[in-house]
Amino acid sequence: MKMRDRLKLAKDNAGLTLVEVIVSITILACISIPLMAYFSQSLQYSVVTAKQQKATTLAQNLTEGLKSQQALLKVVSGDNSLYSVPYLDKTGMYTVTAVSGGALNSLGQPCFKVDMSGLPIGSLKYTADLYETGASVSSSSVSGNTRKYSVDITLSTISALNSGNHPILYGMDDATDVIAIEDNQITTAIMYFKSINAAYGGGTLTDAQIRNKIKRVIVVDYDYIEDNTVSPVEKFYQIEVYYNFSCKDLRGPGDTTVDRITTTPLNYTKIKSPKNLYIMFNRLHPLVDTGDSDRIFIKVSDSIKNNLGAAGFKLPEFYLIIQNLSDAVTEYITGDYAIAMGIDPTFSGMTLNTVKIHTNAVEVNDTGHRIYKSAKFKDVTTEAHNSDDANASINVGAASSIDDNKITEVTDKGPLLRTVNITTEVYDLKSDGTRGDLLATYTSSKGE
């Protein structure tokens, strides 16, 4: 072998120099340190996630245990002005405090007190340190692998949840019932009138000011159709419920133009035998005995007049459900809400004196104030309310009332339901006995 080849072979077997080793270690360290930090953080995150998942399961199990009780709240023995929570009290694990509206029993223990209807109100908080071993939870630490938690269970109930009159709608039948539900029609009208005010009146009116100026009529448009293309001939009604809005004083001083808009229908239905008509709407504003009260106009087609006549046409029962009743509790404590009803005056012999109305427009708040009165539902067929023009004048105060015997409340009487809100919070319990981070919150409610 030549000398040159020997020197080359020796050089190839010389290995790495010290500088190359140091550079390699440096590069490896630069790559490894972030990876080690990532894996460390990932492991830490997994531990925290597992802890939160177990805490969530614990919160859910505790809450569901409360909901599974036939009666969570029970009258305190010998004192019907107080309610206690025997299920939690008997465990001996919890310390209870009255968060708000509570009272003490003869033993000095916090309880729910009752409102004027005899139903519980207030809020109680039950606190305990719990230890988990396997699938069981106890209030004492045991040997072995245990996890410590600090738990708050807050039970609350208010009169609004325990009303004696609960709105109910009995089973509906697609073959006989028509349901019309308001969506965004009022908002659409406000935006339309606002655009007119912006274009012609300088845009000086707010949404609330425009809403106060708006008048509305809820039009129930009846048509009767006979389909002669099939045998036997099919006969059915076509019913459409929609809003006509009007508004004036939008275009600046001195301009008395009345602007109008008809919004998208609440419902459009073909039905053979309409028995009940459910109209679920929002009150526009609460003005009483004025031309600004809400009104319902029953529009009848020539087909009904010519083919059926007053003797052959029967109005369905009306279910007038005001969806924003709760607003009135704070806005208009003692105000009555008026609805005027009218029917097509060209329909000879047809009046509203036989119409039946079911409504939720009677409400009493916590202090006994009456918010709505069904007596304000008017049959104004003989008044000026004889068109579907929302701007037509009307004198609700002078109109004749529909017979109160034909107006019923869409409510059942008596304390049918007692609702309790349940919030369970699970915290980490540190080794020194102090409370750590909030791990899980579970919220639910129980009716009984």
Steps between C-alpha positions, in 0.01 A plus 500: 500500500638833408587753768241744368222244536611413854488865604149535352375191687642630826332830450162331434528306832607801705142557647353834607698791622426664834352801322261279304389322817432831678305634202292180483417514871402865470265428211347204686448715810332774296257244362444300818434779752183633325382143447549420868311818596219404259469150640511637855225751426300234317523269799403782735205592276387137494508486879294822526253378236457168677442683827239727339325204338475320833377819666236544229382143549483559877300823453260326262452201731431723801249707302323200352479350849306808609273489195418134558326579829122486485479817710822692550345772719271406786308701756680518833319292759288722723562815296329529162668836435834330431638244255810287554706261284495167688700317234806718563440562869492133595840424343678702768766591245393855418509834673202709392476878479214723388626696201187715468138503606540216748387454859604288799308208644466429872848341502659806341549326166448702179188410302293637214221731608169526314344776291144627522380196306661258747774395258873497585722791401863581565839339451699252709861395455628161615879469535710187563851361456470167322749220443479268203615139522418300192133553421397615848506843659505573872566787736798330667841412367588131481824326435585432140477704185258785577429830331382798700228739388319796651137513388233771500138405421273803468124448494284798408136561425297816444133581478524550124596131472225392737201684358163354589378549142700323234424557131407180326406413145327167470585258221479656156361321196639583156165407348302760695744753654676793336810646668635846412820606678652847482865510402672830413207690347511789750874546449451495123235773524717717726796472262276588202353806667847600625630499142216733399579732788866498401418579135238771554513609864868530576523174695414670828281222647630210707370143473298548822345825375401338171351199680284732711363657181418172326148361475434137419212280399532120510313382192345154493416446134248222427435353159289200396602276211320219321725283287282361220790325327471204736212273588345538745546877503748610768395793713743681730585832654808702420608705803773761505605705804707811440566852636412834346700787651456873457702795626485876444706806598810340356571752224559816697285789630178563314507178296200285598577213261400160641754233409397135496655156478365144494756255637553133429215273617508335841324205343350381171292183529253290304270306731165325464345553842665782702406466864764700688715794390812564711652846449825543694604863480685776682314804630602809305445747784272511806282803431144442620165619368660691214530452128849364557384179664574176316219379285401184319300520179329198347500535124256277311519419130215532252511121461395457863233768475351355183536125565458471876345817632482588867300188578753264346818667622617436852794682655756284680584552863775758541807437716667839539839440661709808581862388488656801677280505810807500726604846375191647660605394850763772510368742238129535564404372844134600507423558132222316318569370152224554247434301187222601263342234279302572188362309201441591138196733513387389153438148629129539565368334813843406637602637842748410769243447772556123484879500481691319773836638613766332710785722612791535740426871535428479870804508723566586864853581612667433837339799671152425374483758221279407208679558175242398240122463509312282256203738526698733275445271204241683293251415231508821301312384192264793539786746542739645245718190511365362177805471279849358492649851489710542812461878477120488517367679807342299777343571837567191708366658816157549347482154349297219644681228694494142386311292755743410780350153508646445154852604606705248694857503628758273342610394847443228750423595856694414812868434574555239234876525499782597733825565316842491668815616323809293585860615450784266603857636507801275558833651610840344548584450869862569580707294744485779757119488496449822307287524188680499163386561143143452380503174304138458388154657514178312428164678486154350476150532642239275655124530486283326754 
